[in-house]
């Protein structure tokens, strides 16, 4: 059995190395107009208020949720040196804005807080350790309690 046939069966369809909406002709990516219309309609359905999966299903795209989301985020649809544009920047940005708004509303986006530089003290002083216990854990707790950092927790000395 040919390897491609096995992979097609596993993936449930044709193997793709280029985004949906394009095909290769003479070594160049060109727009497949029928598929591109489906991509445009998918974006418009999503922007008009449909949820991700219903927007995809309405245009005949049989995708998993993650695949549909990646399709909305695929910047190749804006065009680049290899791929011609299928979606204009305004449409792409609007879909992304809606996607992020919905994700935030569902609590699926963690805002990155401005990170402060954490200073880990590398200089410390420690007086001589006396033996206070035969229990190694108690002795270690005692020894660690004697450590005094030369840098405070806020990074100052």
N, C-alpha and C positions, 0 to 999 in steps of 0.2 A: 504494500500500500504506500502511496506517495506521502511524504511528510506533510505537505501542505493540506492534504485531505484530512489527515489526523488532526492537525491544528485547527482547521476549520470546524471540525466536529466538536472539539473541546471548547472552542470559543463560541460555538453556536452560530457561526456565520463566516463571512469573508474576512480574511486578515487585512487590517488596514495599517498603513504606515503614514498615511497622510490624513488630515482631518476630513470629516464628513463634509461634503460640499465641494470638494476638489477631486480632480483626477490628474494623472500624469500623461502628458502628450509630448513626445520628442524630448523627454528628460526635463520638462518644465511643468510646474503645477498650473493648471488652468481651472477655471470655475466650471463645475458641473451645474448648469443652470437649474435643472429640476431639483437637485439636492440643495443648491444655494437658496432657492425659493423656500424650501422646507426650513432651512436654518433661519432665514429672515422671519418667517411666520412663527417659528418657535420663540425667537426673541420678542416679537410683538405680542404674542399670547402671554408671555411671562410679564412683560411690561404693563400689559393691560389689566393685570391683577390675578391671573391664573396662577395656581401653585405649580411648582416645577414639573411634577409628573403629569398632571393633566395637560399642561402646556405642551409637553413632548408628545403625549398620546394623541392629542387633537390633530397634530400634523403628521401622525403616522410613525413617529420615532419610538421604537421598542427598546428603551434604555433602562438601565438601573439608575437609581437616584443619583449616585456619585458620578456616573457618566454624564448625565444630563447637567449636573452642576459644573463639571469640567468643561462641557461644551459652552456654557455661558461665560466661563472665564478664559476661554482660548483666544489669546491675543492674535493668533494667526488670522482670525476672521477680520481683523482690522487691516491686514495686508502688511507685507514686509518685502524684503529683497527677493524672496522666492514665491510667496503666496500673494495673489491679487486680493484686494479687499472684497469681502462679501457684506460686511456690516460697517456702517459709518460709526465714527467715534462717539457721537452723541447717543446713539442707540446702545452701544456697548457700555458706555459709562452709566446710562440710566439703568440698564439691567443689573450692573454691579452695585449701584447705589441701593436698588430695591433688594437685591440678594443680601447685602450686608445689613440692611435695616431689618429684614425678616429674621436673619440669623441672630441679631442682637435682641430682638423681641422675644425670641425663643431661648435666650441665654446661651447661645452656641458660640459666642465670640468673647474671648477674654481680651479686654483692653490691656495693652502693655503699658504699665506704669513706667514713668521715667525712673530708671534705675540709678540709685546712688552708688558711688564707688564704695565697696565694702573694704575696709582696711582690717586685715587680720594682723593682730599684734604678733610681732616676731621677736620683740625684745621684752624680756621679763626678768624679774629678780625672784630669787627663792632662797630663803635662809636654810641653814643646815637642817636636815630632817632627822628627827629622833625616832627611835623605835617606840611606838605607843601600843602596838597590838601584834599578836602572833597571827591574827587573821590577815591574809594578804590583801583582801578587799578593803578592810578597815584601814590598814596601813596605807594603801594607795589613796583612799579618800582623804586621809589626813595629809599626805604629801601634796596632793593636788590642791588642797585648801590653802596651802602656804604660798602658792604661786601668786605673784602680784604683777600685773601687766604694766608696762611703762606707757601703754597707749590706752586711753579710755575707750569705751564702747562707741563714742561719737567720732573717733578718729583723732582726738586731740591728746596731747601729752599732759 
